[in-house]
Amino acid sequence: MMPPIIEALFDTIDKIMSKPGPLVVPPFEPRPFIRAKFVFRARNGDEPVY
């Protein structure tokens, strides 16, 4: 299981990424976070590796 704080962080990033309309660019590059999420979950058996 992923720690709840990390899960919440990823959920927030997902919401920001999927929000329609003008995108507020975060001060970091979000793609490594998305990639890390898939790898992290794959290690825990939640999702396949992308």
C-alpha distance matrix in Angstrom:
0.0 3.8 6.5 8.6 11.6 10.5 9.5 12.9 14.6 13.8 14.9 18.0 18.8 18.6 20.9 23.3 23.4 24.1 26.6 30.1 33.2 33.8 30.8 30.4 29.6 27.0 28.2 25.8 25.4 22.3 22.1 20.4 17.6 17.3 17.6 14.9 12.5 13.4 13.3 9.9 8.4 10.9 9.8 6.5 9.1 8.7 12.1 15.1 16.3 19.0
3.8 0.0 3.8 6.2 8.4 6.8 6.3 9.8 11.1 10.6 12.1 14.9 15.6 15.8 18.3 20.2 20.5 21.7 24.0 27.6 30.5 30.8 27.7 27.1 26.2 23.4 24.5 22.2 21.9 19.0 19.2 17.4 14.4 14.5 15.2 12.3 10.0 11.8 11.9 8.2 7.7 11.0 10.1 7.8 10.8 9.8 12.4 15.4 15.9 18.0
6.5 3.8 0.0 3.8 5.6 5.5 6.3 8.8 10.1 11.0 12.4 14.5 15.7 16.7 18.6 20.3 21.3 22.7 24.5 28.2 30.8 31.0 27.8 26.7 26.0 22.9 23.8 21.8 22.3 19.6 20.4 18.6 15.3 16.2 17.3 14.2 12.2 14.7 14.8 11.1 11.2 14.6 13.5 11.5 14.5 13.5 16.1 19.1 19.3 21.2
8.6 6.2 3.8 0.0 3.8 5.4 4.9 6.0 8.5 9.9 10.3 12.1 14.2 15.0 16.3 18.3 19.7 20.8 22.2 25.9 28.5 28.9 26.0 24.9 24.7 21.8 23.1 21.6 22.2 19.4 20.6 19.5 15.9 16.5 18.3 15.7 13.2 15.8 16.8 13.4 12.9 16.6 16.2 13.9 16.4 14.6 17.1 20.3 20.9 22.3
11.6 8.4 5.6 3.8 0.0 3.8 5.5 5.1 6.2 8.8 9.8 10.6 12.5 14.2 15.4 16.7 18.4 20.0 21.1 24.9 27.2 27.0 24.0 22.5 22.1 18.9 19.9 18.6 19.7 17.3 19.1 17.8 14.2 15.5 17.6 14.9 13.0 16.3 17.1 13.9 14.3 18.0 17.7 16.0 18.8 17.0 18.9 21.9 21.8 22.9
10.5 6.8 5.5 5.4 3.8 0.0 3.8 5.4 5.0 6.3 8.6 9.8 10.7 12.3 14.3 15.4 16.5 18.3 20.0 23.7 26.1 25.9 22.6 21.4 20.5 17.5 18.4 16.5 17.1 14.5 15.8 14.3 10.8 12.1 13.9 11.1 9.3 12.7 13.4 10.4 11.2 14.8 14.6 13.5 16.3 14.6 16.0 18.7 18.3 19.3
9.5 6.3 6.3 4.9 5.5 3.8 0.0 3.8 5.4 5.2 6.1 8.6 9.9 10.5 12.3 14.3 15.2 16.4 18.2 21.9 24.7 25.0 22.0 21.3 20.9 18.3 19.9 18.1 18.2 15.0 16.1 15.3 11.6 11.7 13.9 11.8 8.9 11.7 13.3 10.5 10.0 13.8 14.3 12.7 14.8 12.4 13.9 17.0 17.2 18.1
12.9 9.8 8.8 6.0 5.1 5.4 3.8 0.0 3.8 5.5 5.0 6.1 8.6 9.7 10.5 12.4 14.1 15.3 16.3 20.1 22.6 22.9 20.1 19.1 19.1 16.5 18.4 17.3 18.0 14.9 16.8 16.5 12.7 13.1 15.9 14.2 11.6 14.6 16.5 14.0 13.6 17.4 18.1 16.5 18.4 15.8 17.1 20.2 20.3 20.8
14.6 11.1 10.1 8.5 6.2 5.0 5.4 3.8 0.0 3.8 5.5 5.2 6.3 8.7 10.0 10.7 12.3 14.3 15.5 19.3 21.4 21.1 18.0 16.7 16.2 13.3 14.8 13.6 14.4 11.6 13.8 13.4 9.7 10.8 13.7 12.1 10.1 13.6 15.4 13.2 13.7 17.3 18.0 17.2 19.3 16.9 17.6 20.2 19.6 19.7
13.8 10.6 11.0 9.9 8.8 6.3 5.2 5.5 3.8 0.0 3.8 5.4 5.0 6.1 8.6 9.8 10.3 12.1 14.1 17.8 20.3 20.3 17.1 16.6 15.9 13.6 15.5 13.7 13.5 10.1 11.4 11.4 7.7 7.7 10.8 9.7 7.1 10.3 12.6 11.1 11.1 14.5 15.8 15.2 16.8 14.2 14.4 16.8 16.3 16.1
14.9 12.1 12.4 10.3 9.8 8.6 6.1 5.0 5.5 3.8 0.0 3.8 5.4 5.0 6.2 8.7 9.8 10.5 12.1 15.8 18.6 19.2 16.5 16.3 16.5 14.7 17.3 16.0 15.9 12.4 13.8 14.6 11.0 10.2 13.6 13.1 10.1 12.5 15.3 13.9 13.0 16.4 18.1 16.9 18.0 14.9 15.1 18.0 18.1 17.8
18.0 14.9 14.5 12.1 10.6 9.8 8.6 6.1 5.2 5.4 3.8 0.0 3.8 5.4 5.1 6.3 8.6 10.0 10.6 14.4 16.6 16.7 14.0 13.2 13.6 11.7 14.4 13.8 14.4 11.3 13.7 14.8 11.3 11.3 15.0 14.6 12.3 15.1 17.8 16.4 16.2 19.5 21.1 20.2 21.6 18.5 18.6 21.2 20.9 20.2
18.8 15.6 15.7 14.2 12.5 10.7 9.9 8.6 6.3 5.0 5.4 3.8 0.0 3.8 5.4 5.1 6.0 8.6 9.9 13.6 15.7 15.4 12.2 11.6 11.3 9.4 12.2 11.0 10.9 7.6 10.0 11.4 8.3 8.2 12.0 12.1 10.4 13.1 15.8 15.1 15.3 18.3 20.0 19.8 21.1 18.3 17.7 19.6 18.8 17.7
18.6 15.8 16.7 15.0 14.2 12.3 10.5 9.7 8.7 6.1 5.0 5.4 3.8 0.0 3.8 5.5 5.1 6.0 8.4 11.9 14.8 15.4 12.6 13.2 13.2 12.3 15.4 14.0 13.1 9.5 10.7 12.7 9.9 8.2 11.9 12.8 10.4 12.1 15.4 15.1 14.5 17.2 19.5 19.1 19.7 16.6 15.6 17.7 17.4 16.0
20.9 18.3 18.6 16.3 15.4 14.3 12.3 10.5 10.0 8.6 6.2 5.1 5.4 3.8 0.0 3.8 5.5 5.2 5.9 9.7 12.4 13.4 11.1 11.7 12.8 12.3 15.8 15.4 15.1 11.8 13.7 15.9 13.2 11.9 15.6 16.4 14.0 15.9 19.2 18.7 17.8 20.7 23.0 22.3 22.9 19.5 18.8 21.1 21.0 19.6
23.3 20.2 20.3 18.3 16.7 15.4 14.3 12.4 10.7 9.8 8.7 6.3 5.1 5.5 3.8 0.0 3.8 5.6 5.4 8.9 10.7 10.7 7.9 8.1 9.1 8.8 12.5 12.4 12.4 9.7 12.2 14.7 12.4 11.8 15.6 16.6 14.9 17.0 20.1 19.8 19.7 22.4 24.6 24.3 25.1 22.0 21.1 22.9 22.3 20.5
23.4 20.5 21.3 19.7 18.4 16.5 15.2 14.1 12.3 10.3 9.8 8.6 6.0 5.1 5.5 3.8 0.0 3.8 5.7 8.5 10.7 10.9 8.0 9.3 9.4 9.8 13.3 12.4 11.2 8.3 9.8 12.9 11.3 9.8 13.3 15.1 13.6 15.1 18.3 18.7 18.5 20.7 23.3 23.4 23.9 20.8 19.3 20.6 19.8 17.6
24.1 21.7 22.7 20.8 20.0 18.3 16.4 15.3 14.3 12.1 10.5 10.0 8.6 6.0 5.2 5.6 3.8 0.0 3.8 6.3 9.6 11.1 9.2 11.4 12.4 13.2 16.9 16.2 14.9 12.0 12.9 16.0 14.3 12.2 15.5 17.5 15.5 16.4 19.9 20.4 19.5 21.6 24.5 24.2 24.2 20.9 19.3 20.8 20.6 18.4
26.6 24.0 24.5 22.2 21.1 20.0 18.2 16.3 15.5 14.1 12.1 10.6 9.9 8.4 5.9 5.4 5.7 3.8 0.0 3.8 6.7 8.4 7.4 9.5 11.6 12.8 16.6 16.9 16.3 13.8 15.5 18.6 16.8 15.2 18.8 20.4 18.5 19.8 23.3 23.4 22.7 25.0 27.7 27.3 27.5 24.1 22.8 24.5 24.3 22.1
30.1 27.6 28.2 25.9 24.9 23.7 21.9 20.1 19.3 17.8 15.8 14.4 13.6 11.9 9.7 8.9 8.5 6.3 3.8 0.0 3.8 6.8 7.4 10.5 12.9 15.0 18.8 19.2 18.4 16.3 17.7 21.2 19.8 18.1 21.4 23.4 21.7 22.7 26.1 26.7 25.8 27.9 30.8 30.5 30.4 27.0 25.4 26.8 26.6 24.1
33.2 30.5 30.8 28.5 27.2 26.1 24.7 22.6 21.4 20.3 18.6 16.6 15.7 14.8 12.4 10.7 10.7 9.6 6.7 3.8 0.0 3.8 6.2 9.3 12.0 14.8 18.3 19.4 18.9 17.5 19.2 22.7 21.7 20.4 23.6 25.7 24.4 25.5 28.8 29.4 28.9 31.0 33.8 33.7 33.8 30.4 28.8 30.1 29.6 26.9
33.8 30.8 31.0 28.9 27.0 25.9 25.0 22.9 21.1 20.3 19.2 16.7 15.4 15.4 13.4 10.7 10.9 11.1 8.4 6.8 3.8 0.0 3.8 6.4 9.2 12.3 15.5 17.0 16.8 16.1 18.2 21.6 20.8 20.1 23.3 25.2 24.4 25.9 28.9 29.4 29.4 31.6 34.1 34.2 34.7 31.5 29.9 31.0 30.1 27.4
30.8 27.7 27.8 26.0 24.0 22.6 22.0 20.1 18.0 17.1 16.5 14.0 12.2 12.6 11.1 7.9 8.0 9.2 7.4 7.4 6.2 3.8 0.0 3.8 5.9 8.9 12.2 13.4 13.2 12.4 14.7 17.9 17.1 16.7 19.8 21.7 21.0 22.7 25.5 26.0 26.2 28.5 30.8 31.1 31.8 28.8 27.2 28.3 27.1 24.5
30.4 27.1 26.7 24.9 22.5 21.4 21.3 19.1 16.7 16.6 16.3 13.2 11.6 13.2 11.7 8.1 9.3 11.4 9.5 10.5 9.3 6.4 3.8 0.0 3.8 6.2 9.4 11.3 12.1 11.9 14.9 17.6 16.6 17.0 20.2 21.4 21.0 23.2 25.7 25.9 26.5 28.9 30.9 31.2 32.3 29.4 28.2 29.4 28.1 25.8
29.6 26.2 26.0 24.7 22.1 20.5 20.9 19.1 16.2 15.9 16.5 13.6 11.3 13.2 12.8 9.1 9.4 12.4 11.6 12.9 12.0 9.2 5.9 3.8 0.0 3.8 6.5 8.1 8.7 9.2 12.2 14.7 14.3 15.1 17.9 19.2 19.3 21.5 23.7 24.1 25.1 27.4 29.2 29.9 31.1 28.6 27.1 28.1 26.3 24.0
27.0 23.4 22.9 21.8 18.9 17.5 18.3 16.5 13.3 13.6 14.7 11.7 9.4 12.3 12.3 8.8 9.8 13.2 12.8 15.0 14.8 12.3 8.9 6.2 3.8 0.0 3.8 5.4 7.3 7.7 11.3 13.0 12.0 13.6 16.5 17.0 17.3 20.0 21.8 21.8 23.1 25.6 27.0 27.6 29.2 26.9 25.8 27.0 25.2 23.3
28.2 24.5 23.8 23.1 19.9 18.4 19.9 18.4 14.8 15.5 17.3 14.4 12.2 15.4 15.8 12.5 13.3 16.9 16.6 18.8 18.3 15.5 12.2 9.4 6.5 3.8 0.0 3.8 7.1 9.0 12.4 13.2 12.8 15.2 17.4 17.6 18.5 21.4 22.6 22.6 24.4 26.8 27.8 28.7 30.6 28.6 27.7 28.6 26.5 24.8
25.8 22.2 21.8 21.6 18.6 16.5 18.1 17.3 13.6 13.7 16.0 13.8 11.0 14.0 15.4 12.4 12.4 16.2 16.9 19.2 19.4 17.0 13.4 11.3 8.1 5.4 3.8 0.0 3.8 6.0 9.1 9.5 9.5 12.1 13.9 14.1 15.4 18.2 19.2 19.3 21.4 23.5 24.5 25.7 27.6 25.8 24.7 25.4 23.1 21.5
25.4 21.9 22.3 22.2 19.7 17.1 18.2 18.0 14.4 13.5 15.9 14.4 10.9 13.1 15.1 12.4 11.2 14.9 16.3 18.4 18.9 16.8 13.2 12.1 8.7 7.3 7.1 3.8 0.0 3.8 5.8 6.9 7.9 9.8 11.3 12.3 13.9 16.0 17.1 17.9 19.9 21.6 22.9 24.3 25.9 24.2 22.6 22.9 20.3 18.4
22.3 19.0 19.6 19.4 17.3 14.5 15.0 14.9 11.6 10.1 12.4 11.3 7.6 9.5 11.8 9.7 8.3 12.0 13.8 16.3 17.5 16.1 12.4 11.9 9.2 7.7 9.0 6.0 3.8 0.0 3.8 5.7 5.3 6.5 8.9 10.0 10.8 13.0 14.6 15.3 16.8 18.7 20.3 21.5 22.8 20.8 19.3 19.9 17.8 15.9
22.1 19.2 20.4 20.6 19.1 15.8 16.1 16.8 13.8 11.4 13.8 13.7 10.0 10.7 13.7 12.2 9.8 12.9 15.5 17.7 19.2 18.2 14.7 14.9 12.2 11.3 12.4 9.1 5.8 3.8 0.0 3.8 5.3 5.1 6.2 8.5 9.7 10.9 12.4 14.0 15.5 16.7 18.6 20.2 21.1 19.4 17.4 17.3 14.9 12.7
20.4 17.4 18.6 19.5 17.8 14.3 15.3 16.5 13.4 11.4 14.6 14.8 11.4 12.7 15.9 14.7 12.9 16.0 18.6 21.2 22.7 21.6 17.9 17.6 14.7 13.0 13.2 9.5 6.9 5.7 3.8 0.0 3.8 5.5 5.0 5.9 8.4 10.0 10.4 11.8 14.0 15.2 16.4 18.3 19.8 18.6 16.9 16.8 14.0 12.6
17.6 14.4 15.3 15.9 14.2 10.8 11.6 12.7 9.7 7.7 11.0 11.3 8.3 9.9 13.2 12.4 11.3 14.3 16.8 19.8 21.7 20.8 17.1 16.6 14.3 12.0 12.8 9.5 7.9 5.3 5.3 3.8 0.0 3.8 5.4 5.0 6.1 8.8 9.9 10.1 12.1 14.1 15.2 16.5 18.2 16.6 15.5 16.2 14.1 13.2
17.3 14.5 16.2 16.5 15.5 12.1 11.7 13.1 10.8 7.7 10.2 11.3 8.2 8.2 11.9 11.8 9.8 12.2 15.2 18.1 20.4 20.1 16.7 17.0 15.1 13.6 15.2 12.1 9.8 6.5 5.1 5.5 3.8 0.0 3.8 5.4 5.0 6.5 8.8 9.8 10.7 12.4 14.5 15.6 16.5 14.5 12.8 13.5 11.6 10.3
17.6 15.2 17.3 18.3 17.6 13.9 13.9 15.9 13.7 10.8 13.6 15.0 12.0 11.9 15.6 15.6 13.3 15.5 18.8 21.4 23.6 23.3 19.8 20.2 17.9 16.5 17.4 13.9 11.3 8.9 6.2 5.0 5.4 3.8 0.0 3.8 5.3 5.3 6.3 8.5 10.1 10.7 12.6 14.5 15.4 14.2 12.1 11.9 9.2 7.9
14.9 12.3 14.2 15.7 14.9 11.1 11.8 14.2 12.1 9.7 13.1 14.6 12.1 12.8 16.4 16.6 15.1 17.5 20.4 23.4 25.7 25.2 21.7 21.4 19.2 17.0 17.6 14.1 12.3 10.0 8.5 5.9 5.0 5.4 3.8 0.0 3.8 5.5 5.1 5.8 8.4 9.7 10.6 12.4 14.1 13.3 12.2 12.6 10.1 10.3
12.5 10.0 12.2 13.2 13.0 9.3 8.9 11.6 10.1 7.1 10.1 12.3 10.4 10.4 14.0 14.9 13.6 15.5 18.5 21.7 24.4 24.4 21.0 21.0 19.3 17.3 18.5 15.4 13.9 10.8 9.7 8.4 6.1 5.0 5.3 3.8 0.0 3.8 5.5 5.1 6.1 8.4 9.9 10.7 12.2 10.5 9.7 11.1 9.7 10.1
13.4 11.8 14.7 15.8 16.3 12.7 11.7 14.6 13.6 10.3 12.5 15.1 13.1 12.1 15.9 17.0 15.1 16.4 19.8 22.7 25.5 25.9 22.7 23.2 21.5 20.0 21.4 18.2 16.0 13.0 10.9 10.0 8.8 6.5 5.3 5.5 3.8 0.0 3.8 5.5 5.2 6.0 8.6 9.9 10.3 8.9 6.9 7.5 6.0 6.6
13.3 11.9 14.8 16.8 17.1 13.4 13.3 16.5 15.4 12.6 15.3 17.8 15.8 15.4 19.2 20.1 18.3 19.9 23.3 26.1 28.8 28.9 25.5 25.7 23.7 21.8 22.6 19.2 17.1 14.6 12.4 10.4 9.9 8.8 6.3 5.1 5.5 3.8 0.0 3.8 5.5 5.0 6.3 8.8 9.8 9.9 8.5 8.2 5.9 7.7
9.9 8.2 11.1 13.4 13.9 10.4 10.5 14.0 13.2 11.1 13.9 16.4 15.1 15.1 18.7 19.8 18.7 20.4 23.4 26.7 29.4 29.4 26.0 25.9 24.1 21.8 22.6 19.3 17.9 15.3 14.0 11.8 10.1 9.8 8.5 5.8 5.1 5.5 3.8 0.0 3.8 5.5 5.3 6.6 8.9 8.9 9.0 10.2 9.0 11.1
8.4 7.7 11.2 12.9 14.3 11.2 10.0 13.6 13.7 11.1 13.0 16.2 15.3 14.5 17.8 19.7 18.5 19.5 22.7 25.8 28.9 29.4 26.2 26.5 25.1 23.1 24.4 21.4 19.9 16.8 15.5 14.0 12.1 10.7 10.1 8.4 6.1 5.2 5.5 3.8 0.0 3.8 5.3 5.0 6.2 5.2 5.8 8.0 8.2 10.6
10.9 11.0 14.6 16.6 18.0 14.8 13.8 17.4 17.3 14.5 16.4 19.5 18.3 17.2 20.7 22.4 20.7 21.6 25.0 27.9 31.0 31.6 28.5 28.9 27.4 25.6 26.8 23.5 21.6 18.7 16.7 15.2 14.1 12.4 10.7 9.7 8.4 6.0 5.0 5.5 3.8 0.0 3.8 5.3 4.9 5.7 4.9 5.4 5.6 8.9
9.8 10.1 13.5 16.2 17.7 14.6 14.3 18.1 18.0 15.8 18.1 21.1 20.0 19.5 23.0 24.6 23.3 24.5 27.7 30.8 33.8 34.1 30.8 30.9 29.2 27.0 27.8 24.5 22.9 20.3 18.6 16.4 15.2 14.5 12.6 10.6 9.9 8.6 6.3 5.3 5.3 3.8 0.0 3.8 5.5 7.7 8.4 8.9 8.6 12.0
6.5 7.8 11.5 13.9 16.0 13.5 12.7 16.5 17.2 15.2 16.9 20.2 19.8 19.1 22.3 24.3 23.4 24.2 27.3 30.5 33.7 34.2 31.1 31.2 29.9 27.6 28.7 25.7 24.3 21.5 20.2 18.3 16.5 15.6 14.5 12.4 10.7 9.9 8.8 6.6 5.0 5.3 3.8 0.0 3.8 5.6 8.0 9.9 10.8 14.1
9.1 10.8 14.5 16.4 18.8 16.3 14.8 18.4 19.3 16.8 18.0 21.6 21.1 19.7 22.9 25.1 23.9 24.2 27.5 30.4 33.8 34.7 31.8 32.3 31.1 29.2 30.6 27.6 25.9 22.8 21.1 19.8 18.2 16.5 15.4 14.1 12.2 10.3 9.8 8.9 6.2 4.9 5.5 3.8 0.0 3.8 5.8 7.5 9.6 13.0
8.7 9.8 13.5 14.6 17.0 14.6 12.4 15.8 16.9 14.2 14.9 18.5 18.3 16.6 19.5 22.0 20.8 20.9 24.1 27.0 30.4 31.5 28.8 29.4 28.6 26.9 28.6 25.8 24.2 20.8 19.4 18.6 16.6 14.5 14.2 13.3 10.5 8.9 9.9 8.9 5.2 5.7 7.7 5.6 3.8 0.0 3.8 7.2 9.6 12.2
12.1 12.4 16.1 17.1 18.9 16.0 13.9 17.1 17.6 14.4 15.1 18.6 17.7 15.6 18.8 21.1 19.3 19.3 22.8 25.4 28.8 29.9 27.2 28.2 27.1 25.8 27.7 24.7 22.6 19.3 17.4 16.9 15.5 12.8 12.1 12.2 9.7 6.9 8.5 9.0 5.8 4.9 8.4 8.0 5.8 3.8 0.0 3.8 6.5 8.7
15.1 15.4 19.1 20.3 21.9 18.7 17.0 20.2 20.2 16.8 18.0 21.2 19.6 17.7 21.1 22.9 20.6 20.8 24.5 26.8 30.1 31.0 28.3 29.4 28.1 27.0 28.6 25.4 22.9 19.9 17.3 16.8 16.2 13.5 11.9 12.6 11.1 7.5 8.2 10.2 8.0 5.4 8.9 9.9 7.5 7.2 3.8 0.0 3.8 6.3
16.3 15.9 19.3 20.9 21.8 18.3 17.2 20.3 19.6 16.3 18.1 20.9 18.8 17.4 21.0 22.3 19.8 20.6 24.3 26.6 29.6 30.1 27.1 28.1 26.3 25.2 26.5 23.1 20.3 17.8 14.9 14.0 14.1 11.6 9.2 10.1 9.7 6.0 5.9 9.0 8.2 5.6 8.6 10.8 9.6 9.6 6.5 3.8 0.0 3.8
19.0 18.0 21.2 22.3 22.9 19.3 18.1 20.8 19.7 16.1 17.8 20.2 17.7 16.0 19.6 20.5 17.6 18.4 22.1 24.1 26.9 27.4 24.5 25.8 24.0 23.3 24.8 21.5 18.4 15.9 12.7 12.6 13.2 10.3 7.9 10.3 10.1 6.6 7.7 11.1 10.6 8.9 12.0 14.1 13.0 12.2 8.7 6.3 3.8 0.0
